[in-house]
Amino acid sequence: MNLSCRLAAALVAAAIYGCAVKPVSDSPPLPATGPVQAADEQASSAHRSAGAPLASVEGPLPAVDLSPQILFQILAADMALQRGEGGAAWNTYSQLARQTRDPRLARRATEIALGGRALNEATQSARLWQELSPESTQASQTLETLLLASGKLSDVEPMLAARLSRARQAGTLAETYPALQRSLLRSPDRAAAWQMLQRLSATDLNEPQARLARLALASAARDEAAEVSEARAAIALSPASESVLIAATRQIAQSPDGLPEAERVLAEFLEKNPQSVDARDLYARVLLADGQADKARSQFEQALSKSPANPSLLLALAQLSQQDRRFADARRYFEQYLAIPSLPRRDRHLAWIQMAQVAADEGRPDEAFKWLDQVPEGDEYLSAITKRAQLMAKSGQLEAARAVLQKAPATSLSDKALMITAESQLLRDARRNQESFDLLTRGLQEYPDQTDLLYDHAMAAERLDRVDDMEKSMRRLIELRPDHAHAYNALGYSLADRGLRLPEARSLIEKALALSPDDAHIMDSMGWVMFRQNDLEGALKFLRKAYAIRREADIGAHLGEVLWSTGQRDEARAIWRDVKAREPDNTTLQETLSRLNVAL
């Protein structure tokens, strides 16, 4: 009996044993996320059909006799795999695949290498799999993903060009481009991937999905001019498509000075498509980002009237109402949100914690604690404990609140650090800044290089005007976490607020903004350093946007000061009054009003 007819039984055994696989080389194992995980998913789809009827296998199979030697090698490889000897199993399957030219063996070798997160070996096997089964979509896409993960764009470009050519002939470009977009976004070199996509898609510029893929890659490569250009082109090609409009307009809104255009485009679409819930939801969020909270609320409510059990809309309205201190509305929306039967468990627990804050803001502490009591042990349990301690401290039970945090069931290093930082926050809120700093110093002695402790230690030092200590901890944090946007931001803001090394401060904040472009606190810092550098127009732009996103006292105090300095004093007073109504004891506001000799 030939190999094609008898190999399936052996591959069934392989499918059973393909679970725990060790890396097949001495190179460090790859993380179980990202490009390699994507390739693993592609191959796993094939793996699930390892014992399927031969008719389901793509392409011809070789006419090779299944000798006792080949059968023995397959079974021995599977036994090695079961023992965790992935390298030996991969070697055997790779050799057999080359010897027999059977694509199923190459596919199995690819799966084993992926299971061990061995990128080079997986790529070798996937190349052979694709060579032996050129009609297999799974083989091609697995190889494409692995080549992208390796940064081998020159190798993968001809394969992607061939895929697009087939899609043009089949009329399936609209389905192919989203998949291509997902693949290219996994490339470690986003700029090179963007350049490659421009070449690949040059003949498809009249296809909206091609434009959206170009938009996504331009955004990943931080090509802002191209982002907006591609977004506008996509809308022009398909003005009636809600999905295209949403993807493109969202990008326009995030571009510099793009909010007015995004508002106009969405308003025009909604005028023609008033039943569109998703477009109206986005319109509301764009209005909110532009500081038009009342108009945003109206749009959210209109969308909710068409989709009354929409969790995203209910949560947005609940949080907006809470922010505006419209507690009755916040309670009503949270109750509707919690009434959704399919609400995920974690989201429900988070809503209970937010409901506790609403009850506390309404002056009902007993009810607040009842909400927190409902949160079971699990992901949000320590968050509930922290909120309980905060509410206790605000009611004058500071020492009892500290005891709650000290006795919390924190087991991991990160959880222990969380409890220390939460306790330091209670001390800070009580204006016991030295004690807060000392607590964090002791915490770092016990848990050195713990990033949350380093951040809070730096901020505690900053409040005591210990700039050297602040900078030392923040620089160490940046060394450990070069992607920590708030570390760059905090250090840059601290320097800017003191008028120190302003060019360096701005560079630090720009780095933070590049890492987290939608963060209101970083926008506030950018506005503040611009103000210090006498760029009043730029400062106002960033501060207005920051205050629209988060109406926090510190941001409002800064925005008011810049408005005051530009002669817009009525608006400055209005913002300061709003801030004072929210946080009458805010130190930034108090210091600002005192320094400017302003009475509200």
C-alpha positions in Angstrom: 0.0 0.0 0.0 1.5 3.4 -1.0 2.2 6.3 1.4 -0.8 8.4 0.3 -3.2 5.7 1.4 -1.7 4.7 4.7 0.0 7.9 6.0 -3.3 9.3 7.4 -3.4 6.8 10.2 0.0 7.8 11.4 -0.9 11.5 11.1 -3.9 10.9 13.4 -1.4 9.9 16.1 0.6 13.0 15.3 -2.4 15.2 15.9 -3.0 13.6 19.3 0.6 14.1 20.4 1.0 17.6 19.1 0.4 19.4 22.4 3.4 20.2 24.6 6.4 21.0 22.4 9.7 22.4 23.5 11.7 24.8 21.3 13.6 23.0 18.6 16.7 25.1 18.7 19.0 26.7 21.2 17.7 30.2 20.3 15.4 31.9 22.8 11.8 30.9 22.4 9.5 33.4 20.8 6.6 34.9 22.7 3.2 33.2 22.3 1.7 36.3 20.7 2.0 38.4 17.6 3.2 37.1 14.2 4.2 33.6 15.3 0.9 33.1 17.0 -0.8 34.2 13.8 1.2 31.6 11.8 0.4 29.0 14.5 -3.3 29.7 14.0 -2.9 29.3 10.2 -1.1 25.9 10.6 -3.4 24.8 13.4 -6.3 25.0 11.0 -4.5 22.5 8.9 -3.5 20.5 11.9 -7.1 19.9 12.9 -7.6 18.2 9.5 -4.6 16.0 9.8 -6.8 12.9 10.0 -9.3 14.1 7.5 -10.2 12.1 4.3 -7.5 12.4 1.6 -9.9 14.1 -0.7 -9.7 17.1 1.5 -6.0 17.6 1.0 -5.1 20.3 -1.5 -3.0 19.2 -4.5 -1.7 15.8 -5.5 0.0 13.4 -3.1 3.2 11.4 -3.9 3.0 7.7 -4.7 5.5 6.5 -2.2 5.3 3.1 -0.4 4.9 3.3 3.4 7.9 1.2 4.4 8.3 -0.1 7.9 11.2 2.2 8.2 9.1 5.3 7.4 6.3 4.2 9.7 8.8 3.6 12.5 10.3 7.0 12.1 6.9 8.7 12.3 5.9 6.9 15.4 9.3 7.5 17.0 9.0 11.2 16.3 5.6 11.3 17.9 6.8 9.5 20.9 9.7 12.0 21.2 7.3 14.9 20.9 5.2 13.3 23.7 8.3 13.3 25.9 8.9 17.0 25.1 11.8 16.4 22.6 10.5 18.8 20.0 13.8 19.2 18.3 14.1 15.5 17.5 10.5 15.3 16.3 11.0 18.3 14.0 14.2 16.9 12.5 12.5 13.6 11.7 9.4 15.1 10.1 11.6 17.5 8.1 13.8 14.7 6.8 10.8 12.6 5.9 9.1 15.5 4.2 12.1 16.1 2.0 12.5 12.4 1.3 8.8 11.5 0.5 7.8 14.9 -0.9 4.5 14.6 1.1 3.1 18.1 2.0 1.4 16.6 5.1 4.8 15.8 6.7 6.1 19.3 5.9 2.9 20.7 7.4 3.4 18.6 10.6 7.1 19.8 10.9 5.8 23.4 10.6 3.3 22.8 13.4 5.9 21.3 15.7 8.3 24.2 15.2 5.5 26.7 15.8 4.6 24.9 18.9 8.2 25.4 20.1 8.1 29.1 19.0 11.2 28.3 16.8 10.9 30.9 14.0 13.8 29.7 11.7 12.8 26.1 11.8 9.1 26.9 11.2 10.0 29.0 8.2 12.1 26.3 6.7 9.3 23.8 7.0 6.7 26.2 5.8 8.8 26.9 2.7 8.8 23.2 2.0 5.1 22.8 2.7 4.3 25.6 0.3 6.6 24.1 -2.3 5.0 20.7 -2.1 1.4 22.1 -1.9 1.4 25.3 -4.0 -2.4 25.4 -4.2 -2.7 25.3 -0.4 -4.0 28.7 1.0 -3.0 27.6 4.5 0.6 26.8 3.5 1.0 30.1 1.6 -0.5 32.3 4.4 1.5 30.5 7.1 4.7 31.1 5.1 3.8 34.7 4.4 3.2 35.3 8.1 6.5 33.7 9.1 8.4 35.7 6.6 6.8 38.9 7.8 7.7 38.0 11.4 11.3 37.5 10.3 11.3 40.8 8.5 12.0 39.2 5.2 9.8 41.5 3.2 11.7 41.0 -0.1 11.0 37.3 0.1 7.3 37.7 0.9 6.6 40.5 -1.6 6.3 38.2 -4.7 3.9 35.9 -2.7 1.7 38.8 -1.8 1.8 40.1 -5.3 0.7 36.7 -6.6 -2.1 36.6 -4.0 -3.4 40.0 -5.2 -3.2 39.0 -8.8 -5.4 36.0 -8.1 -7.8 38.2 -6.2 -8.0 40.6 -9.1 -8.9 37.8 -11.5 -11.4 36.3 -9.1 -12.9 39.7 -8.2 -12.2 39.2 -4.5 -10.0 42.2 -3.7 -12.5 43.5 -1.1 -12.0 40.3 0.9 -8.2 40.0 0.2 -7.1 43.5 1.3 -8.3 43.3 4.9 -6.5 40.0 5.4 -3.4 41.5 3.8 -3.6 44.5 6.1 -3.7 42.2 9.2 -0.6 40.3 7.9 1.4 43.4 7.2 0.6 45.0 10.5 2.4 42.1 12.1 5.7 43.1 10.5 8.3 44.4 12.9 9.3 47.0 10.3 6.1 49.0 9.8 7.8 51.7 7.6 9.1 49.0 5.2 5.7 47.2 5.2 4.0 50.5 4.3 6.4 51.1 1.4 5.8 47.5 0.2 2.0 47.9 0.3 2.2 51.1 -1.8 3.9 49.1 -4.5 1.6 46.1 -4.2 -1.6 48.2 -4.3 -0.6 50.7 -7.0 -3.1 49.3 -9.5 -6.0 49.0 -7.0 -6.4 52.7 -5.9 -10.1 52.6 -6.9 -10.8 49.8 -4.4 -12.0 51.2 -1.0 -10.6 48.3 0.9 -7.2 48.9 -0.6 -7.3 52.5 0.5 -8.3 51.4 4.1 -5.4 48.9 4.1 -3.1 51.7 3.0 -4.5 53.9 5.7 -3.8 51.4 8.4 -0.2 50.9 7.3 0.4 54.6 6.9 -0.9 55.0 10.4 1.4 52.3 11.7 4.3 53.9 10.0 3.3 57.3 11.4 3.0 58.9 7.9 0.4 61.5 9.0 0.0 63.1 5.6 -0.6 59.8 3.9 -3.1 58.8 6.6 -5.4 61.7 5.9 -5.0 61.4 2.2 -5.9 57.7 2.2 -8.8 58.3 4.5 -10.3 61.0 2.3 -9.8 58.8 -0.8 -11.6 55.8 0.9 -14.6 58.0 1.7 -14.7 59.5 -1.8 -14.7 56.0 -3.3 -17.5 54.6 -1.1 -19.4 57.5 0.5 -22.5 55.4 1.3 -20.5 52.7 3.2 -20.8 53.0 7.0 -17.8 50.7 7.7 -15.5 52.6 5.3 -16.7 56.0 6.7 -16.1 55.0 10.3 -12.6 53.6 9.7 -11.5 56.6 7.6 -13.2 59.3 9.7 -11.7 57.9 12.9 -8.3 58.5 11.4 -9.1 62.0 10.2 -10.3 62.9 13.7 -7.0 61.8 15.2 -4.9 63.9 12.8 -3.8 67.4 13.7 -6.7 69.8 13.3 -8.8 67.0 11.9 -11.8 67.2 14.3 -13.8 69.8 12.3 -13.5 67.8 9.1 -14.4 64.6 10.9 -17.5 66.3 12.4 -18.5 67.6 8.9 -18.2 64.2 7.2 -20.1 62.4 9.9 -22.8 65.0 10.1 -23.3 64.8 6.3 -23.5 61.0 6.4 -26.0 61.0 9.3 -28.2 63.5 7.5 -28.6 60.9 4.7 -28.4 57.8 7.1 -30.2 58.9 10.3 -30.6 55.3 11.5 -26.9 54.6 11.6 -26.0 53.8 15.2 -22.2 53.2 14.8 -21.7 56.4 12.8 -23.7 58.4 15.4 -21.7 56.9 18.2 -18.4 58.0 16.5 -19.9 61.4 15.8 -20.7 61.8 19.6 -17.1 60.8 20.5 -15.6 63.2 18.0 -17.8 66.0 19.4 -16.7 65.1 22.9 -13.0 65.2 21.8 -13.7 68.7 20.4 -15.1 70.0 23.7 -18.8 69.9 22.7 -20.0 67.8 25.6 -23.7 68.8 25.4 -23.9 68.0 21.6 -22.1 64.8 22.3 -24.6 63.8 24.9 -27.4 64.5 22.5 -25.9 62.3 19.8 -25.3 59.5 22.3 -28.9 59.7 23.4 -30.1 59.6 19.8 -28.0 56.5 19.1 -29.3 54.9 22.3 -32.9 55.4 21.3 -32.2 53.2 18.2 -30.1 50.7 20.1 -31.4 50.7 23.8 -29.3 47.8 25.0 -26.0 48.9 23.4 -23.4 48.5 26.2 -20.9 50.9 24.6 -23.5 53.7 24.4 -24.8 53.1 27.9 -21.4 53.1 29.4 -20.4 56.3 27.6 -23.5 58.1 28.8 -23.0 56.7 32.4 -19.4 57.9 32.5 -20.2 61.2 30.9 -22.9 61.8 33.4 -20.7 60.9 36.2 -18.0 63.3 35.0 -20.6 66.1 34.8 -21.8 65.2 38.3 -25.2 64.3 37.0 -25.4 61.4 39.4 -29.0 60.5 38.9 -28.4 60.1 35.1 -25.2 58.2 35.8 -27.0 55.8 38.1 -29.8 55.2 35.6 -27.4 54.5 32.7 -25.2 52.2 34.9 -28.3 50.3 36.0 -29.4 49.8 32.3 -25.8 48.7 31.5 -25.8 46.2 34.3 -29.2 44.8 33.2 -27.7 43.5 30.0 -27.7 39.7 30.4 -24.7 39.1 28.1 -22.4 41.7 29.8 -19.0 40.1 30.4 -18.2 39.2 34.0 -15.2 41.6 34.3 -17.2 44.5 32.8 -20.0 43.9 35.3 -17.5 44.0 38.2 -16.0 47.2 36.9 -19.4 48.8 36.7 -20.1 47.8 40.3 -17.0 49.7 41.3 -18.1 52.7 39.3 -21.6 52.5 40.9 -19.9 52.6 44.3 -18.3 55.9 43.3 -21.6 57.3 42.2 -23.2 56.3 45.5 -20.4 57.9 47.4 -20.6 61.1 45.3 -24.3 61.2 46.1 -23.5 61.0 49.9 -24.6 57.4 50.3 -21.5 55.6 51.6 -23.3 52.6 53.0 -24.7 51.9 49.5 -21.2 52.4 48.0 -19.8 49.7 50.3 -22.6 47.3 49.3 -21.7 47.7 45.7 -18.1 46.9 46.5 -19.1 43.9 48.6 -20.5 42.3 45.4 -17.1 42.1 43.7 -15.8 38.6 44.1 -12.2 37.5 44.3 -10.7 37.6 40.9 -9.4 40.2 38.4 -11.1 43.3 40.0 -11.0 42.2 43.6 -8.0 44.4 44.6 -9.5 47.3 42.6 -12.6 47.0 44.8 -10.5 46.9 48.0 -8.6 50.0 46.8 -11.8 51.8 46.2 -13.1 50.8 49.6 -10.0 52.2 51.2 -10.3 55.5 49.3 -13.9 55.9 50.4 -13.0 55.1 54.0 -10.2 57.7 53.9 -12.4 60.4 52.5 -14.8 59.8 55.4 -12.0 60.4 57.9 -11.0 56.8 58.5 -7.5 57.1 57.2 -5.7 54.6 59.5 -8.5 52.0 59.1 -8.3 52.5 55.3 -4.5 51.9 55.4 -5.1 48.7 57.4 -7.5 47.5 54.7 -4.8 47.8 52.1 -2.1 46.3 54.3 -4.2 43.2 54.9 -5.3 42.8 51.3 -4.7 39.4 49.8 -2.0 40.5 47.5 0.2 37.6 46.4 2.1 38.6 43.3 4.8 41.2 43.2 2.7 43.5 41.1 -0.2 43.2 43.4 1.9 44.0 46.5 3.3 47.0 44.7 -0.2 48.1 43.9 -1.2 48.0 47.5 1.8 50.1 48.5 1.1 52.7 45.8 -2.6 52.8 46.9 -1.6 53.4 50.5 0.8 56.1 49.4 -2.0 57.8 47.5 -4.1 57.9 50.6 -1.3 59.6 52.5 -0.8 62.0 49.6 -4.5 62.9 49.6 -4.2 63.6 53.3 -1.3 66.0 52.5 1.1 63.7 54.4 3.6 63.9 51.5 6.7 63.0 53.5 5.1 59.9 54.8 4.0 59.0 51.3 7.5 59.3 50.0 9.0 57.3 52.9 6.5 54.5 52.4 7.4 54.3 48.7 11.1 54.4 49.5 10.7 51.4 51.8 8.7 49.7 49.1 11.6 50.1 46.6 14.0 48.8 49.1 11.9 45.6 49.3 11.0 45.5 45.6 13.7 47.3 43.7 13.1 48.0 40.0 9.3 47.5 40.4 8.1 49.9 37.8 4.9 51.1 39.5 6.8 51.9 42.7 9.5 53.7 40.7 6.9 55.9 39.1 5.0 56.8 42.3 8.3 57.3 44.1 9.4 59.8 41.5 6.1 61.6 41.8 6.3 61.7 45.6 9.8 63.1 45.3 8.5 65.8 42.9 5.8 66.9 45.4 8.6 67.4 48.0 10.6 69.4 45.4 13.3 66.7 45.5 14.0 67.0 41.8 17.2 65.0 41.8 15.4 62.0 43.5 12.5 62.4 41.1 14.7 62.4 38.0 16.8 59.4 39.2 13.7 57.2 39.7 12.1 58.3 36.5 15.3 57.7 34.5 15.6 54.3 36.0 12.0 53.6 35.0 12.6 54.7 31.4 15.7 52.4 31.3 13.5 49.5 32.4 10.5 50.4 30.3 11.5 52.5 27.3 7.9 52.3 26.1 6.5 53.9 29.3 4.8 57.0 27.9 3.9 58.4 31.3 7.5 58.3 32.6 8.6 60.5 29.7 5.6 62.7 30.3 6.1 63.1 34.0 9.8 63.9 33.8 9.1 66.4 30.9 6.3 68.1 32.8 8.3 68.3 36.0 11.1 70.1 34.2 8.7 72.3 32.2 6.7 73.3 35.3 9.9 74.6 36.9 11.1 76.3 33.8 14.1 74.0 33.6 15.7 72.7 30.4 12.7 73.5 28.3 13.9 72.0 25.0 14.7 68.7 26.8 11.4 68.8 28.6 9.5 69.3 25.3 11.5 66.4 23.7 10.5 64.1 26.5 6.9 65.1 26.2 7.0 64.6 22.4 8.3 61.1 23.0 5.4 60.5 25.4 2.9 61.8 22.9 4.3 59.6 20.1 3.8 56.6 22.3 0.4 57.6 23.5 -1.1 60.2 21.1 -4.6 60.2 22.6 -3.7 60.7 26.3 -5.2 63.9 27.7 -2.6 64.2 30.4 0.2 64.1 27.9 -1.7 66.7 25.8 -1.9 68.8 28.9 1.9 68.6 29.4 2.5 69.5 25.8 0.3 72.5 26.1 2.0 73.5 29.3 5.6 73.3 27.9 4.5 75.2 24.8 3.1 77.9 27.2 6.4 78.0 29.0 8.1 78.5 25.6 5.6 81.3 24.7 3.9 79.3 22.0 0.4 80.4 23.1 -1.5 79.2 20.0 0.0 75.7 20.2 -0.6 75.6 23.9 -4.3 76.5 23.5 -4.8 73.8 20.9 -3.4 71.0 23.1 -5.0 72.2 26.3 -8.5 72.6 24.7 -8.3 69.1 23.4 -7.1 67.7 26.6 -9.8 69.4 28.7 -12.5 68.2 26.2 -11.3 64.6 26.7 -10.9 64.8 30.5 -12.4 67.7 32.5 -9.9 67.5 35.3 -9.0 70.3 37.6 -5.2 70.4 36.7 -5.9 70.6 33.0 -8.6 73.2 33.5 -6.3 75.3 35.6 -3.7 75.3 32.9 -6.2 76.0 30.1 -7.6 78.9 32.2 -4.1 80.4 32.7 -3.3 80.3 29.0 -6.6 81.9 28.1 -6.0 84.5 30.8 -2.6 85.4 29.3 -4.1 85.8 25.8 -6.8 88.2 27.0 -9.7 85.7 26.9 -10.5 86.3 30.5 -14.2 85.6 30.6 -13.7 82.1 29.2 -10.8 81.6 31.6 -13.0 82.5 34.6 -15.8 80.2 33.3 -13.4 77.3 33.1 -11.9 78.0 36.5 -15.4 78.2 38.0 -16.2 74.8 36.5 -13.0 73.4 37.9 -13.7 74.9 41.4 -17.2 73.4 41.4 -15.7 70.0 40.7 -12.6 70.2 42.9 -12.7 73.2 45.3 -9.5 72.1 47.1 -7.4 71.5 44.0 -3.9 72.8 44.8 -3.1 73.6 41.1 -6.2 75.8 40.8 -5.6 77.5 44.1 -2.0 78.3 43.3 -2.9 79.6 39.8 -5.6 81.9 41.2 -3.3 83.2 43.9 -0.4 83.8 41.6 -2.6 85.7 39.1 -4.5 87.5 41.9 -7.8 86.3 40.5 -11.0 86.1 42.6 -13.9 84.0 41.2 
